[in-house]
Every structure is written in structure tokens, then in C-alpha cells.
Amino acid sequence: MQVLFASSLRRFCLSFAFLLFTVSAFAKDTPLQVIEWPTNGTPALRFTFDKLRQLEGGGRMRGYTVSVSVQNLSPRLIPAARFSLYLFDKNKVRVGEDFIAINNVGPGETVKLQFATTASGVPASLSIQAPTPTTKTISLTVNSVPQGAMLKLDQTELGPTPRVVSITPGKHILTFTKEGFTAGTYPLEISHDDVSGGSVSYELGASAFDSIELRDGSVLSGDLVSISGMDVEIRVGGNIQHIDRNKIRRVMFVQRGAPTPNLPAATTNQ
């Protein structure tokens, strides 16, 4: 009788231990959340998130490790994709955000990723969202000779040169204007293969006016009327200005055509 009881007790203990092991293994393998993307239509990707593990320390911002398996459900190779990851607490308040990036995932292939993230609360659920596609732009340094010309990109004024501008692929027109110089345009074409870091330099046309450079660095552009021993007379915007010659560093003249001589009226022979 005692032998039978001991045998039954042993079987019960083994069965109970097996049950506990099974429940423990099942709980360990149960993912925190499974998300299929896109949510509308036929899903192309399945994200399986394991339970988040909290890191030690961190203060008010808690650190977590995130393990996720991403399966390609589509019949096509996914060369590259990037998704926003949002973490929510039990009250559906967003307490953290990060991103998931995958590369070269073949049809039916699964990749497992692990990364660390932070949250201002205790995450209870997750969501993912594909980022909105953005138009590619490149950075380009635009300069002029001389500097300080007002720059326009496709009729949008950007300010004086030199200037770093962001330009989208396609055909564009750069316009340069500077007082005292002939305005000019520069056609520019950006391809999708171009990268940031290039530069454009445009030389403005010859000055349309005489120029007087003063010793303080300023420049007057106009029509020079006369120069005397101590005075320079220049017409700027229709007004005559007199400049003390000791304030002048140099004078630059533009080339002008010779005035047409006053010829007598033509006569006809009778």
C-alpha cells in the first residue's frame, strides 16, 4: 500500500513539474505584440515584439531592450525600409519613440533585431508607422563675383551671396543682381544621383556705372562728372554728390562709347 502511494505521489510530482515547465515555457515564448503592416489590405511585413526588458538605472527616463522579428510576407525583396516605433503606457499615452530599419529582406525571410530605447513611463503596447516619403534635396553653396549679390532661386529671393541653399532634383534658374552690375541668370539642373557638397560661382557682368571705393570700405556707383584737386563729383541716382578726394581709395571707370559729333545737316546738290 505504501509502495503504491509513493509511486502515485511520484507521478503526480512529475506531472505537476512538467505542467509548470510547460506554462513557464509558453509564457516565455508569448510575444508582447504582433503587428502586421500595412493594416489595410494584404500585409507585407509581420513584426513580432518580445517582451521589453528594463535596464538598470536610468532615473526618470527608463531604458529598455527591444527584440523584434520582422518577416517579409510579400513575394518581393524589400531592399530597404524604415519605420517609426511608438511606445504607449497602459493609458495609451505615448511614452517613447524610436525607429526600426531593415535592409535586403527576401520573400519569406525573417530577420531578428535587438536595440535599446528609452521611455518616460512603463510601455504596455507598441505601434509602428511608415514615415511619410520626403522629397530629396541637396545642399549647394552658391557664390558670386563680386560677393554680396542678391540671389533668387526660381524667383524666390534667398538673400546675398555666398549662401548655402537646398535644391530639389530638376531644372532651376539662379538669378544674381547687384547694384552697379549687370544682372545675370544661371541655369542649373540637379539629378537624383547628385549629392550635397557642390558649389556654383557666377561672375556678374561688367559694371554699368563708374565706381568710387572709399577708404571706409563703402562703394558708390554712378556717373562720374568731374575730378578736381580736392573734390570728386559723381551723379548717383540722379543726384550730384561731392566727395573729398582724401576719403577715396580708388576710382574705377566703365568704358563708354565716344559721343556722336554734331555733324552739319546734309545738303543736296541742285
URVENHU-V680359 format. One line per field, one symbol per residue. ss: DSSP state (h for helix, s for strand, l for the rest). phi: phi as a letter, one per 30 degrees, with the letter a starting at -180 (. if undefined). burial: 1 if it has 16 or more other ideal C-beta (glycine too) atoms within 10 Angstrom, else 0. A space follows every 10 residues. Layout:
# URVENHU-V680359
ss->???
phi->???
burial->???
This chain:
# URVENHU-V680359
ss->lhhhhhhhhh hhhhhhhhhh hhhhhhhhhl llssssslll llllsssssl llssllllll lsssssssss sslllllsss ssssssssll lllsssssss ssssslllls sssssssssl llllssssss llllllssss ssssslllls sssllsssss llssssssls ssssssslll sllsssssss lllllllsss ssslllslls ssssllllss ssssssslll ssssssllss sssshhhsss ssllllllll llllllllll
phi->.ddddddddd dddddddddd dddddddddd ddacbcbddc iddcbbcccd ddcdddijid cdcbcccbcc cdcddbdcda abbdcccbdd cicdcaaabb bbbhcdeidb ccbbacbbbc acdcabbbbd ddecddbbcb ccbbbddjdd cbchicdcjd ddacbcbdek cbbcccbaej bddbbbdbbc cdcdbdjdbb bbcddeddbd bccdddjdbc cacdcabcdb bbcbcciicd bccdddccda bcccdbdddd ddcdddccdd
burial->0000000000 0000000000 0000000000 0110101000 0001101111 0100000000 0111011101 1100000100 1010101110 0000110101 0100100000 0000001010 1011011100 0000000101 0111000011 1110000100 1010101000 0101111101 1001010101 0000000000 0101001011 1100000001 1101000000 0101000000 0010000000 1000000000 0000000000
